Amino acid sequence: MPGLLFDTLRKTNPSKRPIWLMRQAGRYLPEYRALRAEKGGFLALVYDTDAAAEITIQPIRRFGFDGAILFSDILIVPYAMGQDLQFLAGEGPKLTPRLVDSALSGLTAVPERLTPIYETVRKVRAALDADKTMLGFAGSPWTVATYMCAGEGSRDQHETRAMAYRDPAAFQEIIQAIVGVTVEYLSGQIQAGAEAVQLFDSWAGSLSPAQFEQWVIAPNAAIVDAVKARHPETPIIGFPKGSGEKLPAYARETGVDAVGIDETIDPIWAARELPQGLPVQGNLDPLLLLSGGAELESGARRVLDAFADRPHVFNLGHGIGQFTPIEHVEALLRIVQGWSR
């Protein structure tokens, strides 16, 4: 039977609110830390499909969240496009060759690097109760391109933004290539059992309005159109972190079924400005969850009350922090599950 999360993404407005948390499968969980210590590095975990499925299911088993988010990484797409990918302790991901130095045409695609991810989805979906929603995901083209071009993450994405200004034709080629692989990747996840998917645009906030239209809205709209043509019943959540006042245009022009909002957005403003009836997801500050106490309760209730008149998936404004106490997550669940319109 369809679950509360899936129903909400399909634009129903039930009295209860579904909840899942970005990065809910991760380092704040002792069972995750134990498995990672046993299995090794991050990429090894992603490609061990039994381990990746177990990590995906761990927070469902512990907390009973309404959605299970695939344990993987947005950089699997450039890895499949032919870049080398390493996760270095204390440094984060590294991609080579950097596309600010090398041409896209120099990469040799390795599409089989996507295949184990689909197997993880199959294993998780087979293990989940029917009322839990399996969530797949991919990075949005702009965010993925920032890593592909610079070879690593950066706070202001200056190398990639400069490249987009300096050589827009070459950058457009990179974006189009990412769009094509991402459509195939999401379609593969859906075919394997993902019932909804999310597009993460973690660095969307670094762009000017004109660049946002060109490098965020347009490529995300292309992905949504292509995935919808193949899988019209699969909800797509768009999460353009840091988009601010550009969020309503993103919601209208990309065609996403739901929009995720980060913690810098006033939920009352979002409820007023976003298209009527569009499901929203978010947007509790992860630091409130880390801190706990009365402020956590009042912050969570403010989000819930702001979106009382539209479909709403409760989530954080970004990923859960690794030092978040388990008891704070349990307290948040009691707040959300005890609330009703």
Summary of the structure (lengths in Angstrom):
residues: 341
radius of gyration: 18.9
end to end distance: 23.1
largest distance: 55.2
contacts: 1184
relative contact order: 0.14
helix: 54%
strand: 13%
